[in-house]
Amino acid sequence: MLLCNTARARRMCFAHSLFYISGRTQAIERKVDIIKDPDGNKIVFIHDIRFKGKRSVDWKDVEAYLKQYVGECYDVLETADKIYIGKNFPSEVKGSEDTIKLRGTNAKAKANATQKIPQLIACATNKRWGENKKEKHKADAKYGWYRYTTRFALPVYNGNSVERYNIFRIEMLVRHSEDNRLYLYDMVNIKKEKETKHPT
């Protein structure tokens, strides 16, 4: 049975404080998971590069990693939507049209974003709806599709030290199934937005 534990989701997503990052570097003694940029956007910080493929990402490894989330449910804090992780999510991320076309930095960024699925869902914003137009999804997306925008940061290393973080925007693609639940289907349309110094 899929359960959505709101209190647990909040503890997972906000185990660390939200810090405001201005245009200048700030010295913060501990690592943080989530910060706010000057525009008020929440950014999920990913401190480790788990998927390091020099030429390409091994998406089978990503698929295996994602299986830990199957059966979980996380809240979007802005809307209170409950997003379930179904059994098809790992394979969809591995083999989706969006994933297949990715190369280089964007492919590596999408793969490593999978480390923070609960936080990315919690910080998602800008919810919008679209009609389902594909016959193959007439049941699992019977009531259409939702997209949410979320942001995350990945480290860029200079030797063994983090030189900066690249900030990415990505869309959480969610299907509204015939059981009237929302399921995370894929993460798509990734785009690098900027670079920043980082809290440590």
N, C-alpha and C positions, 0 to 999 in steps of 0.2 A: 504494500500500500504506500502511495506517495503522500507524505505529510509535509506541511509547511509550518515550521516553527518560527514565528515572528521574532520572539525574544532571542532565540538562538541566532537567527540571521543578523539581528542588530549587533549582537555581541561579536560575531565573526567579522562583520564589515567595519565596525568602529571600535575595535580593540585598542586602536591608537587614536590619538587626538587629531582633529583637523587643524592644520596649520595654514596660515595665510602667507603666501610667498610673494614678495614684492619684486621689483626689477633688480634688486641687488641680492647678492648671496647672503644667506642667513646661516649661522652656525647653530645647529640643533643637535643635542647630544645623543639622541636616539633615532633609530630608523622609524619612519612613519609609513603607514599604508596609504593614506588619503590626505591630499592637501586641497586647498582652494587657490586658484590663480587670481590675478587682479580683476578678472571679469566675473568672478564668482563661480566658475566652472570647477566641479570636483574632479580631481585627477588621481587615479589609482597608481601608486608607485609599485613597480615590480623590481626588486633589488637583485635578482639572480637571473642569469641566462641559462635556462634548463636545456633548451633546444639550440645547439650551437653549430649546426651544419654549416661548413665553410662554403659549400657550393649550393646545396639544397637542403631543405628540411625533410627529415624522415617522418612523414605524416602517419605512418603506422605506429610510431612511438607516441605521437600526439594522441592518436585514437586510444591507445592503451591507457594513457594518462587520464584522459577524459572520463573513462569508465567509472572512476571513483565518485563522480557527481551523479550518476544515474540513480534515480529514486529520490533525489533531494528536491527541495523547493526553497526559493529565496524571494524576498519582498523587494519590489522597486519602491524605494522610500518616498519618492515624489508623488506617486500615484496610488500606493498601497496595493498594486497588482501583485499577484502571486505567480511566479514563473517556475514551472516544473521542468525538471530535466528528465526527458524520456530516454528509453533505451536506444533510440536511433540517432541521438545527438552526436555521439563520438564518430560514427561512420559518416554522417553527413558532413561534419567539419573536415574529415579526411578527404572526402571525394567530391565535394561540391564544386559547381562551376566557378564560384568565387575563389576557392582554394587552388584549383588547377591552374588558373591564370596568374596566380601570384608568383613573383620572383624576388630574389634578393632581400633587401631590408624589410619590405612589407610582408613577405612570407615569414621571415624570422619573427617579426613583431606579432603577427597573428598567432603563430604557434606558441610563443611565450606568454601571450595574453591569457592563455588557458589556465595559467597558474592562479588567476584571481577571478574566476567566474563569479563567486558570490559577491565580491566587492564591485565588479563591473555591473552586475545586475542592480545592486543596491543604489549605485550612483547614476543609473540611467535616467535620461531626461528626454524631452521633446518627443513624446509619444505621438505617433500618427498611424492611421489605418489605411489599408488597401484591400480591395476585393480579391478573392482568389479566382484566378483565371485558368488554372491548370486542372485538367480532369483527374490526374493522378493524386491530387490533393483534395478531392471533393469531400473526403471524410475527415482527414487529419487536419485540414484547414477549412472546414466547412463554413466558418464564420469570418474567414478572411485572415489577413496578416497585419501584424503590428511591427513597427520599427521604433527603436529607441536609440538615441545617441549616447555614447559613453566615451570616456577618455582615459588613457593610461600612459605611463612613462616607462621607458626602458633605458638601462644604463649603456653608455658608450665608454669602453675602457681604453686607457692609455697605459699599457703594461698591466700591472695589477691594481691600478687605481682607477676609480670612476672619474672620468673627465667631465662628463655632462650627461644629461638625460634627453632623449628624443621623446617628444610628446606626440601621441597618435590619437586620432579620432576613429571610432569604429561603430558600426550599427549592429545592435542586437536584433536579429530577425526572429520574430516570435509568431508561431501559428496558433490560431484560435480553433481548437478541435471540436468535433461533434460532441464530446463529453463536457463541453463548455469550460474547459481549462485552457490556460495559456502555456505553451511549451516552447522552450528555447530550441530553435531549429539550426541556426548558424550565426556566425559573426561575419559581417560583410562590409565591403566598401571602405576598407581601411585607408587612412590618409595621414601622412606625417604633417603636423601643423607647425611645430616650432621646436626649438631647443631651449634648455634651461639648466642652470646650476641646480644642485639638489640638496635636500636635507639629508643628513647622515646619522 
